[in-house]
């Protein structure tokens, strides 16, 4: 893909005036250009974008190559022009779209400030040549990536778990496949549509506690699948404003209950277990054969802490502090396993990226549960599809990459990742599908609607 560098790419030496001193001011940006820029990128001819700032064209190009795991060939007037930090951007453009992008930039008076500076290559090397053909640099992409990451790695070793820091550094720049979206089903097939068309909308209680912040996305995902999503705060249950007997589904949302203090999900569970009336209400809900439940992230930790009153959850672990000793917020690769979980019906074998955002996601069987007999529903995997055992492919250190468990009958599932935060392609930053469609993760919410009927 040719890369187009837009902006002033000239260099300035100490004591000298710039060879081109006409610098565009950021507050003089053409509103029409902004609109055209958006039209080119949502989605459009522009495949990637990087501002040219600290480190100039060289840093911007290398960072784009690291992210894309691809080689580069750059052509510049001289070595110094690689390091100009003047206002500018670097664009990655598919070859068939190069002419259109150049035309749009020219239409807005940027033709003289725009040049094609290179293209991507499959050899995972970064080649830099002068305009006359002289080779200025020829470096291995992994060597450059390791050098770029070294300062962060050494700082992280002092701050976090040093083993995790070493594992992350060793993986950075490695020649491995990236994240993939490989569902084993058709994500556009709305299997819940026949049930939605009946007009019946079963009630699902979206349960939250102080600080929980994913209830809106969760409510949307279930509503789009044909449910009536009820916003139920714990105080609604404590004060009798909502009766779990009126709901078919119960979802404990993700987020930061109690400010995400350590063991926050455990505290949420204790507001149930230390209240005899609520303990009885939840136990009765879990025991009904027509109900289902889902615990996500903080709610996963809460579900695990009340596993003693969930039939078939005896082998579930508790979820404790991440092995990295840090909050983990990233997009991770997950494989859906063959299990009785009603949420994952027909999804086994799918490899999907998903949002993770947790500080305590390590499945700990030393306190509770049984690793050998727990019913596994999902696991983190590495770039080659194997169970993730090292950081950051396994962001929390759970054994065998375990990240979702279910009950023996599949009615109740607890998972650490956030499917509700990527239920639409517009939310999922890595997808080849149209932005307006639901993502492959919406299938699990549709599965719940099908199960009800």
C-alpha positions in Angstrom: 0.0 0.0 0.0 1.6 3.3 -1.0 1.9 5.7 2.0 1.2 9.4 1.4 2.8 11.9 3.7 0.8 15.1 3.9 2.3 18.2 5.4 5.6 20.1 5.5 8.3 17.5 5.5 11.3 19.8 5.3 14.0 19.8 8.0 15.5 22.6 10.1 19.0 22.8 11.3 20.2 24.9 14.4 20.8 28.4 13.3 19.2 27.9 9.8 15.8 29.0 8.5 13.5 26.2 7.3 13.8 25.7 3.5 10.0 26.0 3.5 8.8 28.3 6.2 5.1 28.2 5.2 3.6 26.2 8.0 -0.2 25.6 8.1 -1.7 26.5 11.4 -4.0 24.0 13.1 -6.7 26.6 13.8 -6.8 27.5 10.0 -8.0 24.0 9.0 -10.5 24.0 6.2 -13.9 22.8 7.5 -14.7 21.2 4.1 -11.4 19.3 4.2 -12.3 17.9 7.6 -15.6 16.7 6.1 -13.8 15.1 3.1 -11.2 13.6 5.4 -13.9 11.9 7.4 -15.5 10.6 4.2 -12.3 9.1 3.1 -11.8 7.2 6.4 -15.3 6.0 7.5 -14.7 3.5 5.9 -12.8 4.5 2.8 -9.6 4.8 0.9 -7.5 5.7 3.9 -6.4 2.4 5.6 -4.4 3.9 8.4 -3.3 7.3 9.7 -0.5 8.6 12.0 0.4 12.2 12.9 4.0 13.2 12.3 5.1 14.4 15.7 7.9 13.3 18.0 10.5 11.4 15.9 9.1 12.7 12.6 8.4 10.6 9.6 10.8 7.8 10.8 8.9 7.2 14.1 5.5 7.5 12.5 6.4 5.0 9.7 8.0 2.5 12.1 5.0 2.7 14.5 2.6 2.0 11.7 4.8 -0.9 10.5 4.8 -2.4 14.0 1.0 -2.2 14.2 0.5 -3.7 10.8 3.3 -6.2 11.2 4.6 -5.3 7.7 7.8 -4.2 6.0 8.3 -0.8 4.5 10.2 0.9 1.7 10.6 4.6 2.1 12.2 7.1 -0.3 13.3 10.5 1.1 15.4 13.4 -0.2 18.0 12.8 2.6 18.4 11.2 6.0 17.6 14.5 7.9 14.1 14.6 6.3 13.2 11.5 8.2 13.2 13.4 11.4 11.4 16.6 10.6 8.7 17.2 13.3 6.8 19.8 11.4 3.0 19.6 11.3 2.0 16.7 9.0 0.5 13.2 8.8 1.3 9.9 7.3 -1.4 8.0 5.5 -1.6 4.4 4.4 -3.7 4.2 1.2 -4.6 1.1 -0.9 -3.1 1.4 -4.4 -6.4 1.6 -6.2 -7.3 4.7 -4.0 -4.1 6.6 -4.3 -5.3 8.9 -7.1 -8.5 9.8 -5.2 -6.7 10.7 -2.0 -4.2 12.8 -3.9 -7.0 14.6 -5.8 -8.8 15.4 -2.5 -5.7 16.8 -1.0 -4.9 18.8 -4.2 -8.5 20.2 -4.3 -7.8 21.8 -0.9 -4.5 23.4 -1.8 -2.2 20.7 -0.3 -0.7 19.3 -3.6 2.7 21.0 -3.0 2.8 19.7 0.6 2.0 16.1 -0.4 4.2 13.4 -1.7 4.2 9.6 -2.0 7.0 8.4 0.3 6.8 4.6 0.0 4.9 1.4 0.2 4.5 -1.6 2.4 6.4 -4.9 1.7 6.0 -8.5 2.9 9.6 -8.9 4.0 9.3 -7.4 7.5 12.2 -5.1 6.9 12.3 -1.3 6.8 14.3 0.0 3.8 15.0 3.7 3.5 16.5 5.0 0.2 17.5 8.5 -0.9 15.9 9.9 -4.0 19.0 9.0 -6.0 18.8 5.4 -5.0 21.4 5.3 -2.2 20.4 2.9 0.6 20.3 4.8 3.9 18.9 2.2 6.2 17.9 -1.5 6.0 16.7 -2.8 9.3 14.8 -5.9 10.5 11.3 -4.9 11.8 11.6 -7.0 15.0 15.0 -5.4 15.8 13.4 -1.9 15.4 10.4 -3.0 17.5 12.5 -4.3 20.3 14.5 -1.1 20.4 11.4 1.0 20.3 9.9 -0.9 23.3 13.0 -1.1 25.4 12.4 1.9 27.6 8.8 0.9 28.3 9.9 -2.6 29.1 12.5 -1.6 31.6 10.0 0.8 33.3 7.3 -1.9 33.4 9.7 -4.4 35.0 10.2 -2.0 37.9 6.5 -1.2 38.3 4.6 -4.4 37.5 5.2 -8.1 37.6 8.7 -8.4 35.9 7.8 -11.8 34.4 4.9 -10.3 32.6 7.0 -7.4 31.4 9.6 -9.8 30.0 6.9 -11.9 28.2 5.3 -8.8 26.7 8.7 -7.5 25.5 9.7 -10.8 24.0 6.4 -10.9 22.0 6.7 -7.4 20.7 7.5 -7.3 17.0 7.5 -11.1 16.7 6.5 -12.5 13.3 3.1 -13.8 14.4 -0.4 -13.4 13.0 -2.5 -10.6 14.5 -6.0 -10.7 15.9 -8.6 -12.4 13.7 -12.3 -12.4 13.4 -13.3 -16.0 12.5 -16.8 -16.9 13.5 -18.1 -20.4 12.8 -21.5 -19.0 11.9 -23.0 -16.2 9.9 -23.1 -13.1 12.2 -25.7 -11.5 9.9 -28.2 -14.3 10.5 -30.6 -12.9 13.0 -31.8 -16.2 14.6 -33.9 -14.2 17.1 -36.0 -12.5 14.4 -38.8 -15.0 14.3 -39.3 -14.6 18.1 -39.0 -10.8 18.0 -41.8 -10.8 15.3 -44.2 -12.4 17.7 -44.2 -9.3 19.8 -43.3 -11.1 23.0 -40.5 -9.5 24.8 -39.3 -11.4 27.9 -38.0 -9.4 30.8 -34.3 -9.4 31.6 -33.0 -7.6 34.7 -29.8 -5.7 34.0 -28.5 -5.7 37.6 -26.1 -3.0 38.8 -24.5 -1.8 41.9 -22.8 1.5 42.8 -20.2 2.3 40.1 -21.2 -0.3 37.5 -21.0 1.3 34.1 -21.7 -1.2 31.4 -25.4 -1.5 32.0 -26.4 0.6 29.1 -24.5 -1.4 26.5 -25.7 -4.6 28.1 -29.3 -3.4 28.0 -29.0 -2.4 24.4 -27.6 -5.8 23.4 -30.4 -7.7 25.0 -33.1 -5.2 23.8 -31.8 -5.6 20.2 -32.1 -9.4 20.6 -35.8 -9.1 21.6 -35.9 -8.6 25.4 -37.3 -5.9 27.6 -34.3 -4.7 29.5 -35.0 -3.5 33.0 -32.5 -1.3 34.8 -32.4 -2.8 38.3 -30.2 -1.4 41.0 -29.4 -3.4 44.1 -31.4 -0.9 46.1 -34.5 -1.7 44.0 -34.2 -5.3 45.2 -33.4 -4.3 48.8 -36.4 -2.0 48.9 -38.9 -4.2 47.1 -39.2 -2.0 44.0 -38.4 -5.0 41.7 -39.1 -8.7 42.1 -36.8 -11.2 40.5 -39.8 -13.4 40.1 -40.9 -11.1 37.3 -37.7 -11.7 35.2 -36.6 -14.5 32.9 -33.0 -13.3 32.7 -30.6 -11.8 35.2 -27.4 -10.1 34.0 -24.8 -8.7 36.4 -23.0 -6.0 34.4 -19.4 -5.1 34.1 -17.7 -1.9 35.3 -16.4 -0.6 38.5 -18.6 -1.4 41.4 -17.6 0.3 44.6 -15.0 2.3 42.7 -13.3 -1.0 41.6 -11.6 -1.4 44.9 -10.0 -4.8 45.3 -12.6 -7.5 45.6 -15.4 -5.2 44.5 -17.3 -8.1 43.0 -17.0 -10.0 46.2 -18.5 -7.0 48.1 -21.3 -6.9 45.6 -22.0 -10.6 46.3 -22.0 -10.0 50.1 -24.8 -7.5 49.7 -26.8 -10.6 48.6 -25.3 -13.2 50.9 -25.5 -11.1 54.1 -29.1 -10.2 53.4 -31.3 -13.3 54.1 -34.2 -12.0 52.0 -32.0 -11.3 49.0 -30.2 -14.7 49.4 -33.6 -16.4 49.3 -34.7 -14.3 46.3 -31.6 -15.0 44.3 -31.5 -18.7 45.2 -35.1 -19.1 44.1 -34.4 -17.3 40.8 -31.4 -19.6 40.1 -33.4 -22.7 41.0 -36.2 -21.9 38.5 -35.8 -24.0 35.3 -37.0 -21.2 33.1 -34.4 -18.7 34.0 -30.9 -17.8 32.7 -28.1 -15.5 33.9 -24.9 -13.9 32.7 -22.1 -12.3 34.8 -19.7 -10.0 32.9 -16.4 -8.8 34.3 -17.2 -7.3 37.7 -20.5 -9.3 37.5 -18.5 -12.4 36.7 -16.6 -12.0 39.9 -19.9 -11.4 41.7 -21.5 -14.5 40.1 -18.5 -16.6 41.1 -18.8 -15.4 44.7 -22.4 -16.5 44.9 -21.8 -19.8 43.1 -22.9 -21.8 46.2 -26.5 -20.8 45.4 -26.2 -21.4 41.6 -27.0 -25.0 40.7 -24.2 -26.6 38.7 -21.6 -23.9 39.6 -19.9 -25.9 42.3 -16.6 -26.1 40.3 -16.4 -22.4 39.5 -13.3 -20.5 40.8 -13.0 -17.2 42.4 -11.5 -14.3 40.4 -8.6 -12.5 41.9 -5.9 -10.0 41.0 -4.3 -10.2 37.6 -0.9 -11.8 37.3 0.4 -8.6 35.8 -0.6 -6.7 39.0 -2.2 -4.1 36.9 -5.6 -3.2 35.4 -5.8 -4.7 31.9 -7.7 -2.8 29.2 -7.1 -4.2 25.7 -8.6 -6.1 22.8 -7.8 -9.8 23.3 -8.3 -12.9 21.2 -10.8 -15.4 22.6 -12.0 -18.8 21.4 -15.5 -20.0 22.2 -15.4 -23.6 23.5 -17.9 -26.4 23.0 -20.0 -26.2 26.1 -23.7 -26.4 27.2 -23.8 -22.6 27.7 -27.1 -21.3 26.1 -25.3 -18.1 25.2 -22.7 -19.8 23.0 -24.9 -22.3 21.2 -23.6 -22.8 17.7 -20.6 -20.6 18.3 -18.0 -23.3 19.3 -14.7 -22.9 17.6 -15.1 -19.2 16.8 -12.1 -17.0 17.3 -13.1 -13.5 18.1 -11.4 -10.3 19.4 -13.1 -8.9 22.5 -12.7 -6.0 24.9 -11.2 -6.8 28.3 -11.1 -4.3 31.1 -10.4 -5.8 34.5 -8.0 -5.7 37.4 -9.1 -9.0 39.0 -9.7 -11.6 36.2 -7.4 -14.4 37.3 -9.4 -17.6 37.7 -8.1 -18.9 41.1 -8.9 -22.5 42.0 -6.7 -22.5 45.1 -9.5 -21.1 47.2 -12.6 -22.5 45.5 -13.6 -24.7 42.6 -12.0 -27.5 40.6 -10.0 -26.9 37.5 -10.4 -30.5 36.3 -14.2 -30.5 36.4 -15.2 -26.9 35.8 -17.3 -26.5 32.6 -15.3 -24.2 30.4 -17.0 -21.9 27.9 -14.2 -19.6 26.6 -10.5 -19.1 26.7 -7.9 -16.6 25.7 -5.7 -17.9 22.8 -2.4 -16.8 21.3 -1.8 -15.8 17.7 -1.6 -19.4 16.6 -4.9 -20.5 18.2 -3.3 -22.2 21.2 -4.5 -21.6 24.8 -2.7 -18.5 25.9 -0.3 -19.1 28.7 1.9 -16.0 28.5 1.2 -12.2 28.9 -0.3 -10.2 27.2 -2.2 -12.8 25.1 -3.4 -14.1 28.5 -4.1 -10.7 30.2 -4.8 -12.0 33.7 -2.8 -15.3 34.1 -5.8 -17.7 34.3 -4.8 -21.3 33.9 -5.1 -22.5 30.2 -6.3 -19.0 29.3 -9.7 -19.8 31.0 -12.0 -16.7 30.8 -15.6 -18.0 30.7 -17.3 -20.8 32.8 -20.8 -22.1 32.7 -23.1 -24.4 34.7 -23.7 -28.0 33.9 -27.0 -27.2 32.3 -25.7 -24.1 30.6 -28.3 -21.7 32.0 -25.8 -19.5 33.9 -22.5 -18.3 32.5 -19.8 -16.1 34.0 -17.2 -14.4 31.7 -14.5 -11.9 32.3 -14.4 -10.2 28.8 -17.0 -7.6 27.7 -19.0 -8.9 24.7 -21.6 -6.1 25.2 -18.9 -3.5 24.5 -18.3 -5.0 21.1 -21.8 -6.1 20.2 -21.8 -3.8 17.1 -19.1 -3.5 14.5 -19.1 0.2 15.2 -17.7 -0.7 18.6 -15.3 -3.4 17.4 -12.1 -1.8 16.2 -11.0 -4.9 14.4 -13.5 -6.2 11.9 -13.7 -6.6 8.1 -17.5 -6.3 8.2 -19.7 -3.2 7.6 -19.8 -0.8 10.5 -23.6 -0.7 10.5 -24.0 -4.3 11.3 -24.0 -6.2 14.6 -20.7 -7.9 15.4 -20.3 -11.6 15.8 -20.8 -11.1 19.6 -24.4 -10.2 19.2 -25.1 -13.9 18.5 -24.8 -14.8 22.2 -27.6 -12.3 23.1 -29.8 -13.7 20.2 -29.1 -17.2 21.5 -30.6 -16.2 24.8 -33.8 -15.0 23.1 -34.0 -18.3 21.1 -33.5 -20.3 24.3 -36.4 -18.6 26.1 -38.8 -20.0 23.5 
